[in-house]
Amino acid sequence: MNFPLHAVRAAALIAAGSALTAAHATDGYFSHGYGIKAKGMGGAATALAQDAFAGANNPASAAFTGGRLDLGVDLFMPDREMSRTGTGGMLDTTVRSGKRNFLVPEFGYIQPLSSDMAAGVTVYGNGGMNTTYPGGQLNCGQGPANALCGSGELGVDLIQLVVAPTFAYKLNPRHSVGVSPLLVYQAFKAYGLEGFSRMSVDAGHLTGSGYDYSSGFGVRLGYMGQLSDTVSVGASYSPKVNMSRFKEYAGLFANGGDFDIPENLSVGVAVKATPQLTLAADYQRIGYGDVPAIGNAATAGPLGGSPGGGFGWQNIDVFKLGAQWQMSPQLTLRAGYTRSDNPVTSANITPNILAPGVMKSHFTLGATHALAKDTELSWSFMYAPRVKVTGPSMLGGTETVSMRQTALGVQWATRF
């Protein structure tokens, strides 16, 4: 049957609106997976076609999923902390960031158009450059102040919402290609950064302007091939997305407020080891270092300049492993592991008090329960152990940033 279009539109609007309240960071500020099934398998999804999140994972997979609607939400719980030592006691401190619970919604829809073609849409988000430090606890020697000699609370918030219409075409019964135009919308705010004023080319557009917004248009390309009855492969690629500038933060981000979405690619393989057991592995590359606002070193130049100082993030490689066991017709179990490089370098530790995207490992579990013939409920759990990065502070002494994460997600789906 055809799922009612008005219900799809309503679900997309709910997901899009809710995503503006979400923030998360796993592999840098990309999620370790998209869709609760993928999250339960450590994010490995490039060579699998098992839900409607093709626009985020691999557009070509939409040709093999059949018609379905997936609605999911993650409760993401990061614990972020910074400390400073070696300043003779006056500036030494240890402070935890607030706001430790975030709801991260996702939405996917796929409709077959013929035996060879399918179309759909995926709505998902990225984020994680989100911190809130209480005023008066991060002192830099000028009375109640923050680590950067500003006033009141210190923090930033970056949210990326992606709407990905998807079209997939089967070249033959075993091979498909797909494309997802990416409609990207960003929101960002920073506050308490007044101590950076003398380092900025435009101190009037450095901090305290509330949310500013930018938009851009990109694309994700995909291929999926079933090499045999037991082996499938996939590949997905998205070039860097050129975003409009954050004009209200032209004195913070390099090149006058420019904050593009990094190039990223994934390749994967899935093997049906037995009729009940599927093993999957993905490799992902994310080009954070090629986006000046993120990749430039803190000392590259004045804030907002060209070149301008940034967070010093490096490009990262991510490896994802997942297993799926169909225990019975009503129950499928999952487990996974993700290992990634750390984008944060010790030489740029001070700006990363604001953006401690330091995670390396993620351990995941998940399951799908059949509720009826065409409906199912899936869940996932993720735990990422604490990772610390230590380096020389711009204020003297040594600083350490650290984070650990847990997440619990649930997803309802119907097939039609």
C-alpha positions as CSV (number, residue, x, y, z in Angstrom):
1,M,0.0,0.0,0.0
2,N,1.0,3.6,-0.3
3,F,1.7,5.3,3.0
4,P,-0.4,8.6,3.3
5,L,1.6,11.5,2.0
6,H,0.2,13.9,4.6
7,A,1.6,11.6,7.3
8,V,5.1,11.6,5.7
9,R,5.1,15.4,5.4
10,A,4.0,15.8,9.1
11,A,6.7,13.4,10.2
12,A,9.4,15.2,8.2
13,L,8.4,18.6,9.7
14,I,8.5,17.1,13.2
15,A,11.9,15.6,12.6
16,A,13.2,18.8,11.1
17,G,11.9,21.0,13.9
18,S,13.1,18.7,16.6
19,A,16.6,18.5,15.1
20,L,17.1,22.2,15.8
21,T,17.2,21.3,19.5
22,A,19.7,18.5,19.2
23,A,23.4,18.4,19.5
24,H,25.8,15.4,19.4
25,A,29.4,14.5,18.8
26,T,30.9,11.1,18.1
27,D,33.4,10.9,15.2
28,G,34.3,14.6,15.5
29,Y,30.9,16.2,15.0
30,F,29.5,13.5,12.7
31,S,27.4,10.8,14.3
32,H,28.9,7.3,14.5
33,G,25.8,6.1,12.6
34,Y,22.5,7.2,11.0
35,G,19.4,5.2,11.7
36,I,19.0,3.1,14.9
37,K,19.7,-0.2,13.1
38,A,23.1,1.2,11.9
39,K,23.8,2.7,15.4
40,G,23.3,-0.8,16.9
41,M,26.0,-2.1,14.5
42,G,28.6,0.5,15.2
43,G,27.5,2.6,12.3
44,A,28.3,0.0,9.6
45,A,25.6,0.6,6.9
46,T,27.3,1.4,3.6
47,A,26.7,-2.1,2.2
48,L,23.4,-2.8,3.8
49,A,19.8,-1.9,2.7
50,Q,17.6,-2.4,5.8
51,D,16.0,1.0,6.5
52,A,15.1,4.3,4.9
53,F,18.2,6.3,5.9
54,A,19.7,6.0,2.4
55,G,20.3,9.7,2.1
56,A,22.7,9.6,5.1
57,N,24.4,6.3,4.5
58,N,24.3,5.3,0.8
59,P,21.7,6.6,-1.7
60,A,22.0,3.5,-3.8
61,S,20.6,1.3,-1.0
62,A,17.1,2.8,-1.6
63,A,16.7,0.6,-4.6
64,F,16.7,-2.5,-2.5
65,T,14.8,-1.6,0.7
66,G,11.2,-1.5,-0.6
67,G,8.7,1.0,0.6
68,R,9.2,2.0,4.2
69,L,8.9,4.8,6.8
70,D,11.3,5.0,9.7
71,L,11.0,7.4,12.6
72,G,13.7,7.4,15.2
73,V,15.1,9.4,18.2
74,D,18.3,9.1,20.2
75,L,18.7,10.3,23.8
76,F,22.4,11.4,23.6
77,M,24.2,12.0,26.9
78,P,27.7,13.5,26.7
79,D,29.9,14.3,29.7
80,R,32.5,17.0,28.9
81,E,35.1,18.4,31.2
82,M,38.1,20.7,31.1
83,S,41.0,21.2,33.6
84,R,44.0,23.5,33.9
85,T,47.1,22.9,36.0
86,G,50.6,24.3,36.4
87,T,49.7,28.0,36.7
88,G,50.8,28.3,40.4
89,G,47.2,27.7,41.6
90,M,45.7,31.1,40.5
91,L,44.3,29.8,37.2
92,D,44.1,26.1,38.0
93,T,40.6,24.7,37.7
94,T,38.4,21.7,36.8
95,V,35.0,22.4,35.3
96,R,32.3,20.2,33.7
97,S,30.1,21.5,30.8
98,G,26.3,21.6,31.5
99,K,23.5,20.5,29.2
100,R,24.2,16.7,29.2
101,N,21.0,15.4,27.7
102,F,20.0,15.9,24.0
103,L,17.2,14.4,21.9
104,V,18.4,13.7,18.3
105,P,15.6,12.8,15.9
106,E,15.9,11.1,12.5
107,F,13.4,10.5,9.7
108,G,13.5,8.3,6.6
109,Y,11.0,7.5,3.8
110,I,11.4,5.4,0.6
111,Q,8.8,4.8,-2.1
112,P,9.5,2.4,-5.0
113,L,8.6,4.0,-8.3
114,S,9.0,0.8,-10.3
115,S,10.9,-2.5,-10.1
116,D,14.1,-0.6,-10.9
117,M,13.6,2.8,-9.3
118,A,12.9,4.3,-5.9
119,A,12.7,7.7,-4.4
120,G,12.6,9.0,-0.8
121,V,13.9,11.5,1.7
122,T,16.1,11.4,4.8
123,V,16.2,14.1,7.5
124,Y,19.1,13.9,9.9
125,G,21.4,16.1,11.9
126,N,25.0,16.7,12.9
127,G,26.4,18.7,15.8
128,G,28.5,18.4,18.9
129,M,30.4,21.7,19.0
130,N,28.2,22.4,22.0
131,T,29.4,23.3,25.4
132,T,28.1,25.4,28.3
133,Y,30.5,26.3,31.1
134,P,29.1,28.1,34.2
135,G,30.1,31.7,34.7
136,G,32.8,32.4,37.3
137,Q,34.3,28.9,37.3
138,L,36.8,29.2,34.4
139,N,39.0,32.0,35.8
140,C,41.9,33.6,34.0
141,G,43.1,36.0,36.6
142,Q,40.7,38.9,36.2
143,G,38.1,38.2,38.8
144,P,34.9,36.1,38.1
145,A,35.4,35.3,34.5
146,N,35.8,32.5,32.0
147,A,38.8,30.8,30.6
148,L,39.1,33.4,27.9
149,C,38.7,36.4,30.2
150,G,35.2,37.2,29.1
151,S,32.2,37.4,31.4
152,G,29.3,35.2,32.5
153,E,28.8,31.8,30.9
154,L,31.1,30.5,28.2
155,G,30.0,28.2,25.4
156,V,29.1,27.5,21.8
157,D,26.4,25.6,19.9
158,L,26.6,24.3,16.4
159,I,23.6,22.5,14.8
160,Q,23.5,21.1,11.2
161,L,20.2,19.9,9.7
162,V,20.4,17.9,6.5
163,V,17.3,17.2,4.3
164,A,18.4,14.6,1.7
165,P,15.9,13.8,-1.1
166,T,17.0,10.5,-2.6
167,F,16.7,8.8,-6.0
168,A,18.1,5.2,-6.7
169,Y,18.2,3.2,-9.9
170,K,19.0,-0.5,-10.4
171,L,21.5,-1.0,-13.3
172,N,20.5,-4.7,-13.1
173,P,19.0,-6.9,-10.5
174,R,22.2,-6.9,-8.4
175,H,23.7,-3.4,-8.8
176,S,22.4,0.1,-8.2
177,V,23.4,3.7,-8.1
178,G,21.9,6.6,-6.2
179,V,22.0,10.3,-5.6
180,S,20.9,12.5,-2.7
181,P,20.9,16.3,-3.1
182,L,21.8,17.7,0.4
183,L,19.9,20.7,1.6
184,V,21.9,21.9,4.6
185,Y,20.9,24.4,7.2
186,Q,23.2,25.4,10.1
187,A,22.6,27.3,13.3
188,F,25.4,28.6,15.5
189,K,25.9,30.8,18.6
190,A,28.9,31.7,20.8
191,Y,28.9,33.6,24.1
192,G,31.5,34.5,26.7
193,L,34.4,34.9,24.2
194,E,35.2,38.5,24.9
195,G,38.8,37.7,25.9
196,F,39.4,36.9,22.2
197,S,38.6,40.4,21.1
198,R,42.2,41.5,20.6
199,M,42.8,38.4,18.4
200,S,39.9,39.1,16.1
201,V,39.7,41.1,12.9
202,D,36.1,42.0,13.7
203,A,35.5,42.0,17.5
204,G,32.0,43.3,17.0
205,H,31.1,40.0,15.3
206,L,32.9,37.6,17.6
207,T,30.6,36.6,20.4
208,G,27.2,37.2,22.0
209,S,25.1,37.7,18.9
210,G,22.7,34.8,19.6
211,Y,22.0,32.2,16.9
212,D,23.1,33.0,13.4
213,Y,22.2,30.8,10.4
214,S,23.7,29.6,7.1
215,S,22.6,27.4,4.3
216,G,24.2,25.4,1.5
217,F,23.6,22.8,-1.2
218,G,25.6,19.6,-1.7
219,V,25.2,16.1,-2.9
220,R,25.9,12.5,-1.9
221,L,26.5,9.8,-4.5
222,G,26.3,6.1,-3.9
223,Y,26.8,2.6,-5.4
224,M,25.7,-0.8,-4.0
225,G,26.4,-4.2,-5.5
226,Q,25.4,-7.7,-4.5
227,L,28.4,-9.7,-5.6
228,S,26.8,-13.0,-4.6
229,D,23.9,-14.3,-2.6
230,T,26.1,-13.7,0.5
231,V,28.4,-10.7,-0.2
232,S,27.4,-7.1,-0.9
233,V,29.5,-4.0,-1.2
234,G,28.8,-0.3,-1.1
235,A,30.4,3.1,-1.5
236,S,29.2,6.6,-0.7
237,Y,30.8,10.0,-1.4
238,S,29.9,13.6,-0.6
239,P,32.3,16.5,-1.6
240,K,32.7,19.5,0.6
241,V,29.5,21.6,0.9
242,N,30.0,25.3,0.4
243,M,27.9,27.1,3.0
244,S,26.9,30.7,3.3
245,R,28.8,32.7,5.9
246,F,27.8,33.2,9.5
247,K,27.8,37.0,9.2
248,E,27.2,37.5,13.0
249,Y,30.4,35.5,13.6
250,A,32.6,37.0,10.9
251,G,35.2,37.8,13.6
252,L,35.3,34.2,14.9
253,F,35.5,31.8,12.0
254,A,38.2,32.0,9.3
255,N,37.4,33.8,6.1
256,G,34.8,36.1,7.6
257,G,32.5,33.5,9.1
258,D,32.9,30.7,6.6
259,F,32.0,27.2,8.0
260,D,31.7,24.6,5.3
261,I,30.7,20.9,5.6
262,P,33.8,18.6,5.1
263,E,34.2,16.1,2.4
264,N,33.4,12.6,3.5
265,L,33.4,9.1,1.9
266,S,32.6,5.6,3.0
267,V,33.1,2.1,1.6
268,G,31.7,-1.0,3.1
269,V,31.2,-4.8,2.8
270,A,28.5,-7.0,4.3
271,V,28.8,-10.8,4.4
272,K,26.0,-13.2,5.2
273,A,28.1,-15.7,7.2
274,T,25.0,-17.9,7.8
275,P,21.4,-17.5,6.9
276,Q,20.9,-15.9,10.3
277,L,24.2,-14.0,10.8
278,T,25.4,-10.9,8.9
279,L,28.8,-9.3,9.4
280,A,29.5,-5.8,8.1
281,A,32.5,-3.5,8.0
282,D,32.8,0.2,6.9
283,Y,35.7,2.5,6.4
284,Q,35.0,6.3,6.5
285,R,37.2,9.3,5.8
286,I,36.1,12.8,7.0
287,G,38.1,15.9,5.8
288,Y,37.8,18.2,8.8
289,G,41.3,19.5,8.2
290,D,40.3,20.9,4.8
291,V,37.7,23.3,6.2
292,P,39.7,26.4,7.4
293,A,37.3,27.2,10.3
294,I,37.8,23.8,11.8
295,G,41.2,22.7,10.4
296,N,43.3,25.8,10.7
297,A,45.7,25.9,13.7
298,A,44.8,28.3,16.5
299,T,47.9,30.3,15.6
300,A,47.2,30.4,11.8
301,G,46.1,34.0,11.9
302,P,43.7,36.4,13.5
303,L,40.2,35.1,14.2
304,G,37.9,35.8,11.2
305,G,41.0,36.5,9.0
306,S,42.2,34.8,5.8
307,P,43.9,32.7,6.9
308,G,42.4,32.7,10.3
309,G,42.8,30.8,13.5
310,G,40.7,27.7,13.9
311,F,40.3,24.6,16.1
312,G,43.2,22.7,14.6
313,W,41.1,19.6,13.8
314,Q,42.8,17.0,11.5
315,N,41.3,14.7,8.9
316,I,40.2,11.4,10.4
317,D,39.8,7.7,9.4
318,V,37.0,5.8,11.0
319,F,36.6,2.0,11.0
320,K,33.2,0.4,11.8
321,L,32.4,-3.2,12.5
322,G,28.9,-4.7,13.1
323,A,27.1,-8.0,13.5
324,Q,23.4,-8.8,13.1
325,W,21.9,-12.1,14.2
326,Q,18.3,-13.0,13.4
327,M,17.5,-15.0,16.5
328,S,13.9,-15.6,15.4
329,P,11.4,-14.3,12.9
330,Q,10.3,-11.8,15.7
331,L,13.7,-10.8,17.1
332,T,17.0,-9.6,15.5
333,L,20.0,-8.8,17.7
334,R,22.9,-6.4,16.9
335,A,26.3,-5.4,18.2
336,G,29.1,-3.2,16.9
337,Y,32.3,-1.3,17.5
338,T,33.7,1.9,16.0
339,R,37.3,3.1,16.1
340,S,38.2,6.6,14.8
341,D,41.2,8.9,14.9
342,N,40.9,11.9,17.3
343,P,40.5,15.1,15.3
344,V,41.7,17.3,18.3
345,T,45.4,17.8,18.6
346,S,47.3,18.7,21.8
347,A,48.9,21.8,20.1
348,N,45.4,23.4,19.8
349,I,44.0,22.4,23.1
350,T,42.6,25.8,24.3
351,P,40.1,26.5,21.6
352,N,38.9,22.9,21.9
353,I,37.6,23.6,25.4
354,L,34.7,24.8,23.3
355,A,34.6,21.8,21.0
356,P,36.0,18.7,22.7
357,G,35.2,16.2,19.9
358,V,37.8,13.8,21.2
359,M,36.1,10.4,21.0
360,K,37.9,7.3,19.6
361,S,35.9,4.2,20.5
362,H,32.2,3.4,20.5
363,F,30.7,0.1,21.7
364,T,27.1,-0.6,20.6
365,L,24.2,-3.0,21.0
366,G,20.8,-3.1,19.4
367,A,17.7,-5.1,18.4
368,T,14.6,-5.1,16.2
369,H,11.3,-6.5,17.5
370,A,8.6,-7.4,14.9
371,L,5.3,-5.9,16.2
372,A,3.1,-7.1,13.3
373,K,3.6,-8.2,9.7
374,D,4.6,-4.8,8.5
375,T,5.7,-2.9,11.6
376,E,8.7,-3.1,13.8
377,L,10.4,-1.4,16.8
378,S,14.2,-1.1,17.0
379,W,16.5,0.2,19.7
380,S,20.2,0.9,20.1
381,F,22.6,1.6,22.9
382,M,26.0,3.2,22.6
383,Y,28.8,3.7,25.1
384,A,32.0,5.7,24.4
385,P,34.7,5.5,27.1
386,R,36.3,8.8,28.3
387,V,39.1,10.2,26.1
388,K,41.5,12.9,27.3
389,V,43.7,15.3,25.3
390,T,46.3,17.4,27.1
391,G,48.4,20.2,25.7
392,P,49.9,23.6,26.5
393,S,47.4,26.3,27.5
394,M,47.3,29.7,25.8
395,L,46.9,31.1,29.3
396,G,50.0,29.3,30.7
397,G,50.3,25.9,32.3
398,T,48.6,22.8,30.8
399,E,45.0,22.1,29.8
400,T,43.1,18.9,29.4
401,V,39.8,18.4,27.7
402,S,37.9,15.1,28.0
403,M,34.5,13.5,27.1
404,R,32.6,10.3,27.5
405,Q,29.3,9.4,26.0
406,T,26.2,7.2,26.3
407,A,23.2,7.1,24.0
408,L,19.9,5.2,23.9
409,G,17.8,5.3,20.8
410,V,14.5,3.9,19.6
411,Q,13.0,3.7,16.1
412,W,9.5,2.7,14.8
413,A,9.1,1.6,11.2
414,T,6.4,0.4,8.8
415,R,6.8,-1.3,5.5
416,F,4.4,-0.8,2.6
